[in-house]
């Protein structure tokens, strides 16, 4: 499998990168982002693109990709709906449209979030925008899979760049096992999310929307 990865320097994207590089079924990873991954591996090609609305630098490589792991995301805190929509809806659909124009057989895996609002009419801004993005992706001509993880515990030295999240993860790390036992439908970790992305990229899934329960089942190996 040839993987196209967006957001490899973020928490979930880093997990997707590590698990892709570890998995012998993955032949190559094309990581596209605004910053280099900082990882060196024979499978990995790192492409820095200043403006992700313009994928002309990798256009010729898109047809050969079997799966896209779209792990770009932004915390909505402090953003207006217009600002958050540009980074979440507009950018995602721009990337997806560029891919769909040259490759409709790809499995496009989008990282959304537990609580996303597919009605697009709820009170919570981030949930409306995520739900709108999910709906648009599910109408695309390729196979789209929506990942809705809840709480994600970072493992393998992965860290978030968001300070208050970093404090939260550090505080909850000793209780992660207990949290998973108490709330398996809402708690997962970066390792399982990364493995689940690879699994769905390889074989698809009977469900188009996957929550923590499905993610954890796929990530148990």
N, C-alpha and C positions, 0 to 999 in steps of 0.2 A: 504494500500500500504506500502511495505517495501522499504525504500530508501537507496541506497548506495551513499555516498557523498564524493567527493574528492575536497580538497581546501577550507575546511570550515573556515580556518582562514583568507582567502582573502576576498576582498570586495564583490564579487558576491557570493562566497561560503557561506559567513556569511549570506547573504540575503536568500539563498536557505535553510540554516539551520533554520533560524528564522521562515520562512514561513512554512516549513515542520513541525516544532514543534507546530506551531499555528493551523495547519489544522487537524481537527478531522478525516479526511479520511486517514491520514498517521499514520500507526500503530507503525513504528519504523524507526530510522535513524542510520545507521552504518557509522560513519565518520572516514575516513582513511586519515592520513596525517603525516607529519614529526613533527608536534607540536600538543599538545592537544588543543581542542577548547576553553577550559576554561568555558564551559557551562555545567550546571547540569540540567538534565531533565530525567524523567522516561522513555521517548521514546528513549533516546540517548545512544548509545554505542560508546565510543571514543577509537579508536585504533591508537596508534602511531607506524609508520613504518619508520625506518630510510632510507631504500632503497625502493622506490616505484616501482622499476623494479621487486621486489620480493614480491608478494602478498600471499605467503604461509601462513602467519599468519591469513588470513581471507578466505582462499580458500574454506573451508567447509561452509561458510556462504553465498557465492556468489549465489548458486542456488536458494535461497529463496528470493532474491532481485527482486523487480518488476520494479524498475527504478534506473538508475544511473545518477546522476548530476555531470558531470565532469567539475569542475570550476577551475582547476589548470591552471595557466598561468604565464607568465613572460613578463615584458616589454623588447622589443628588443633593446632599446637604449644601445649602448656600447657593444653589443654582435656581434660576428661573426655569419655568417649564420650557421656554423656547431654547435656552442654553442646553438643558438636559436632553431635549428632543433632538437637537442637532448632533450631539455626540452619540446618542443611543439609537434613534430612529433613522435620521438622515444618513449618517455615516454607514450604519449597518446595511441599509437598503442600497446605498451607492455601491458598496463592496459586493453585495449579493447580486446586484444587477450586472456588474462587470463580469462576475464569474458565470452567471447564467447565460450571458451572451455568447460564451464560447464553450461551456461545459454544463450540460444538463444532467449528466449521470452522477455528478458529485454528491456525496452525503454532506450536507451543510449542518453542522452542530453548533447551535447558538446557546451561549450561557445567559440565561434569564435569571429569575429568582423566585423563590417560594413566595406566593402572594401576588404574582403578576395578575393583572386584571384584563382578561380577554374581552370584557364588555366595553372597555375603553371609556367608561363613564363613572368610575368610582371616585371617591374623594381623595385618594392618595395619588399624588402626582407621579412618582416614579413607577407605581404599579400600572397606571393608565398607559404611560409611554411604553413600558415593557410589553404590556398586552397588545398594544397597537403594533409594535415591532414583530412580536410573535405572529400575529394574524397575517401581516404582510408577507413574512417569510413562508408561512404555510401555503400561501397562494403562488409562490414561485414555482417555476417548472422543474426544479431539482427536488431531491428528497431532503426535506428540512426536518431536523429533530431539535426539539426545545428541551433544554436542561434547566430544571427549576430546583437547584439545591437550596437548602435552608442555611443553617449554621455550618460553616466549613472550617474545620480545624487544620491549620497549616502544619505539614510534616516535612521531613527531609531538608530541613534548613530553609524552607521557603518562608518569606516574610512579606507582609503587605507594606505598601508605602504610606498608607493612611494611619496616622499616629494613634488616634483613639481606637481604631480596630486592633492595632498592634498591642496596645495595653490590654484590651479585652481578651485577645487570644492568649496572651501570656498568663492572664489571671485564670482562665478557664482550662488551660492545658492539663493540670492535674486531675480535672474532673471529666475529661473528654470521654473516657470509657463509660462512666456512669451516665453521662448525657446521652450517649448512643443507646444504652440499654433502656433508659427511661423514655426516650423519644426518637426511635429509629426512623420515623417518617420525616423528621425535620433536622437530623444531624448527620453529617458526613465529614470527610476529610479530603485534603488535596490529592492524596494518593489514589483514593477510590474514584474521585472525579476524573483524574487523568486516565486511569485504566478504563473507566466507563466510556470516555470519549473514544479511545482507541477501539474498544469493542464495537461500538455503534458505527464508527467509521469503517470498520472491516465488514460487518455483517448486517448493519441496519438494526431495526428493532420493530416489534409489532406495534408498539405505541409511538406516536409522534411527539408526545409530551411526557417527559420522564422526571419524576420527583425523586426525593432522597431514597425512597424504598427501592426503586429501580436502579438508581445510581449505585447504591451500596451492593445490590445483588450482582451487578455487572462488574463492580470493582473488587469483589472477593476472589482473589486468586493469588 
